[in-house]
Amino acid sequence: MPRKGSKQPYRAKIEYTYTIQDIAELAGTTRNALGVAKVRGKIVPGDFRSVVSFLIRTIIEKRLRGDLFASTAESGRKAKKTKSALPVLGRKNPKSYWP
């Protein structure tokens, strides 16, 4: 036990940093969508409380929409859709396949 009146031992302060990209990944959106939310006043990236409340709201909204098991830390990019129809081999009219 330290003596009365002595200084507390030195402890280095630990700082944690995050970027806009980190917030966007956790929210499952793009940086542009996060910029729109910022302009509309839904998030203030410099305020930690605002960031946490934005992420909680985003997670709750995803769960209510039915994405119960979807990861919230996914990229905001949507998967490319594949064409389900057969490619037309140089013909403009697909009806020309049928005699």
RODO-2510 file (C-alpha; in nm, 4 decimals, decimal comma):
residues 99
     n   res          X          Y          Z
     1     m     0,0000     0,0000     0,0000
     2     p     0,1455     0,3367    -0,0993
     3     r     0,2255     0,5915     0,1669
     4     k    -0,0113     0,8768     0,2309
     5     g     0,0649     1,1725     0,0049
     6     s     0,2720     0,9720    -0,2448
     7     k     0,2023     0,9911    -0,6179
     8     q     0,0016     0,7259    -0,7940
     9     p     0,2072     0,4934    -1,0154
    10     y     0,2287     0,6004    -1,3805
    11     r    -0,0170     0,4325    -1,6115
    12     a    -0,0073     0,4951    -1,9807
    13     k    -0,3383     0,6037    -2,1286
    14     i    -0,4770     0,3673    -2,3876
    15     e    -0,6368     0,5275    -2,6895
    16     y    -0,8670     0,3549    -2,9308
    17     t    -0,9305     0,4967    -3,2761
    18     y    -1,1840     0,4191    -3,5442
    19     t    -1,2378     0,5420    -3,8963
    20     i    -1,5418     0,6107    -4,1117
    21     q    -1,4682     0,2859    -4,2956
    22     d    -1,4771     0,0931    -3,9645
    23     i    -1,8167     0,2400    -3,8772
    24     a    -1,9510     0,1624    -4,2254
    25     e    -1,8335    -0,2001    -4,2035
    26     l    -1,9913    -0,2510    -3,8633
    27     a    -2,3176    -0,0954    -3,9793
    28     g    -2,3170    -0,3043    -4,2984
    29     t    -2,3387     0,0036    -4,5210
    30     t    -2,1146     0,1873    -4,7628
    31     r    -1,9176     0,4998    -4,6858
    32     n    -2,1538     0,6974    -4,9078
    33     a    -2,4598     0,5759    -4,7145
    34     l    -2,2844     0,6689    -4,3923
    35     g    -2,2192     1,0145    -4,5380
    36     v    -2,5894     1,0511    -4,6096
    37     a    -2,6710     0,9498    -4,2513
    38     k    -2,4190     1,2075    -4,1321
    39     v    -2,5782     1,4839    -4,3394
    40     r    -2,9247     1,3890    -4,2127
    41     g    -2,8000     1,4104    -3,8538
    42     k    -2,8356     1,0424    -3,7661
    43     i    -2,4679     1,0109    -3,6694
    44     v    -2,1841     1,2364    -3,5596
    45     p    -1,8645     1,0376    -3,6279
    46     g    -1,6589     1,2388    -3,3773
    47     d    -1,8970     1,1615    -3,0900
    48     f    -1,8534     0,8078    -2,9555
    49     r    -2,2022     0,7962    -2,8016
    50     s    -2,3549     0,8917    -3,1354
    51     v    -2,1588     0,6178    -3,3135
    52     v    -2,2637     0,3520    -3,0624
    53     s    -2,6305     0,4524    -3,0714
    54     f    -2,6234     0,4557    -3,4540
    55     l    -2,4753     0,1049    -3,4630
    56     i    -2,7290    -0,0248    -3,2092
    57     r    -3,0180     0,1237    -3,4091
    58     t    -2,8801    -0,0290    -3,7290
    59     i    -2,8426    -0,3738    -3,5700
    60     i    -3,1933    -0,3622    -3,4218
    61     e    -3,3441    -0,2548    -3,7551
    62     k    -3,1699    -0,5441    -3,9316
    63     r    -3,2994    -0,7909    -3,6738
    64     l    -3,6552    -0,6561    -3,7031
    65     r    -3,6429    -0,6906    -4,0821
    66     g    -3,5749    -1,0613    -4,0396
    67     d    -3,1980    -1,0764    -4,0798
    68     l    -3,1661    -1,2562    -3,7468
    69     f    -2,8449    -1,4372    -3,8280
    70     a    -2,6952    -1,1886    -4,0732
    71     s    -2,3597    -1,0545    -3,9735
    72     t    -2,3611    -0,6847    -3,9017
    73     a    -1,9945    -0,6565    -3,9912
    74     e    -2,0423    -0,7233    -4,3598
    75     s    -1,9427    -0,5037    -4,6461
    76     g    -2,2151    -0,2773    -4,7766
    77     r    -2,1627    -0,3929    -5,1322
    78     k    -2,4370    -0,6055    -5,2769
    79     a    -2,3564    -0,9288    -5,4558
    80     k    -2,3726    -0,9211    -5,8325
    81     k    -2,6846    -1,0740    -5,9772
    82     t    -2,6357    -1,3506    -6,2292
    83     k    -2,8501    -1,3834    -6,5355
    84     s    -3,0877    -1,6738    -6,5112
    85     a    -3,1758    -1,6818    -6,8816
    86     l    -2,9557    -1,8494    -7,1408
    87     p    -2,7427    -1,6083    -7,3394
    88     v    -2,8678    -1,5301    -7,6854
    89     l    -2,5957    -1,6276    -7,9281
    90     g    -2,5638    -1,3118    -8,1332
    91     r    -2,9358    -1,2952    -8,2099
    92     k    -3,1474    -1,0027    -8,1052
    93     n    -3,4795    -1,1830    -8,1122
    94     p    -3,4979    -1,4732    -7,8632
    95     k    -3,8080    -1,6089    -8,0403
    96     s    -3,5912    -1,6997    -8,3366
    97     y    -3,4724    -2,0066    -8,1424
    98     w    -3,8086    -2,1752    -8,1817
    99     p    -3,9103    -2,3059    -8,5268
***
